[in-house]
Amino acid sequence: MERLSRTSQRFSATQTTMYFHLARPGLKLWLTVLLAVTALNLPALARAQASQQNDLRQWRNANTDVGRFQRGHIDLLKAERSRGALIERDTNLTTGSFKEDPTAPELTEELARKSALTLHADLLTGQAISSLERSTRDAQLLALQQATHKLWLEAVSAKEQFNIQQRITEAASVSLELAKRMEKVGNWGRNRLIDVEIGYQSARNQLLLADQAAFNSRQKLFAQVGSELWRLPNALPKPASLAGLSELLTPLEQQLADMLARHPQFSLLEKEALYYERIVGPAMLEQWRKQLDVMLSASFSLTSAIPALDRTKILWNHDLDKAIKARAEALRLSIKTKNDLQQAREHLRAAHTQASDILNKLQNLYSGAEEEALMRYNGMFISTWDLIAKAQTKMQSELAVAQAKRSFWIALTDMRAFLAGAPYSGPGGNVGGPDTNSSPGKGH
C-alpha cells in the first residue's frame, strides 16, 4: 500500500509538471530570460557596490586627513600644496620683482653706513680750513648717515611687510580653493564663492603693491651703499624700552642748551649780537626797547600800516642796527630749535607708545582670540570660515606691528640726527641722500 501511495504521488507530480509545461509555456521562457539577464548584470552590480564602498572609503579617508590637522581643511589644503598635489598654484605668490639670494651676506645698518661713507669718501678727505668749511662738511656727513639709516629702515620694513602680505595672500588663496570645492559639491552657492574671490583679489593686489614697495626700497638702499650683493634682514628689531631712551629722559631745556651751544650759526649770531651790544651800550639799547614798545602799542589793524621808527628820538647808528639784527636772528633760531625739539620728542614718544601698544597688547589680544577660535573650532562650535577670519585678523595685526616698528625707528633716527645738528624735517620727513650744496646756516 505504501509503495502504491508513493507511486501515486510521483504520478501526480509528473502530471503537474506536464501540465505546467503544457499549460504555461510562456512562463518558462520568461523565467529563463530573467535568470539570464540577472547573470549578465552581476558584474555591473558588483562594480556599483565596489564604487559605493570606494566612495565611502574615500569619504572616511578625507575625514581622517582633516582630523589629523589642527586647523582641519585649512592645513589639509596647505599640506596638499606642499606635497605637490593637483591643486592650481597661484603664480603671484612665487613670482615678482623682489627676490633675494639666500646665500648673500646680510646688510646690517652698520655695514650700510660704512658702505655709504666709502662711496662718499671725498667728504672724508676734503681739507676743511675755516670753521665754516668744517661745519659744511660735518653737516654733509651727518645728512649722509641719517639718509642711509632711514633708507635701510625703509627697505627692511618693506621686506618684512612683503613677507607678511605673502602669508595673507596664501591664506586667501587657500580660502578660495576651499570655497571652490564647497561650491563644486553643492554646499555653497555662487554668491558666496564670489565674496571669497573678491577677498582673494584684494589680497593679491596688496601683495603686488608690497612687492613693488620692497623692490623699490631695496634698490634705493643699494644705490646709496653702492652694491647689490647683499641680503636684507627679515624684520626690524622691536622698539627699545622707554627706560633706555635717553632722548626722552633728558630734560628738554638741557637738550636745547646743548644743541644751541653746538650750533655753529647760533654761536656766530650770539657772538655778533654781544659784540655790537657792547659797542652801543646799555643806554642806547634801552632807548631802542622803549621806542619798540611805543610802535607796538600803537593802535593799528591788518589793513593799516605799521608805524615806522622815529629815528629823531633815538641816537641811531649802524652798530645798533647790526646788534638788533643779530639778536633778532639768534632769538628766532632759538625759538625754532625749541619748537622742533618739542615736536621731535613728542613724535618719538607717540611712535614708541603706538609700537609698544600694538606689539605688547593688541597683538597678544589677537593671538588669544585666534587660539580661542581654534579651540572652539576643534570643539565644532564654529566653522572653518570663522577660524580663517580670526587668522586673517591676526596677520593684519602683524602688518600693523611692522608698520609701527618702522615709524618708531625712523622717529628715533630723526631725533638723534636732530640732536647731533641735522635739520628737523618733521614727522614723515623725506628720505634721501645728502645735500652737498647745503650750508650749516640752514640748520635747525
Secondary structure by P-SEA (a helix, b strand, c coil): caaaaaaaaaaaaaaaaaaaaaacaaaaaaaaaaaaaaaaaaaaaaaaaaaaaaaaaaaaaaaaaaaacccaaaaaaaaaaaacccccccccccccccccccccccccaaaaaaaaaaaaccccccccccaaaaaaaaaaaaaaaaaaaaaaaaaaaaaaaaaaaaaaaaaaaaaaaaaaaaaaaccccaaaaaaaaaaaaaaaaaaaaaaaaaaaaaaaaaaaaccccccccccccccccccccccccccaaaaaaaaaaacaaaaaaaaaaaaaaaaacaaaaaaaaaaaaaaaaccccccccccccccccccccaaaaaaaaaaaaaaaaaaaaaaaaaaaaaaaaaaaaaaaaaaccaaaaaaaaaaaaaaaaaaccccaaaaaaaaaaaaaaaaaaaaaaaaaaaaaaaaaaaaacccccccccccccccccccccccc
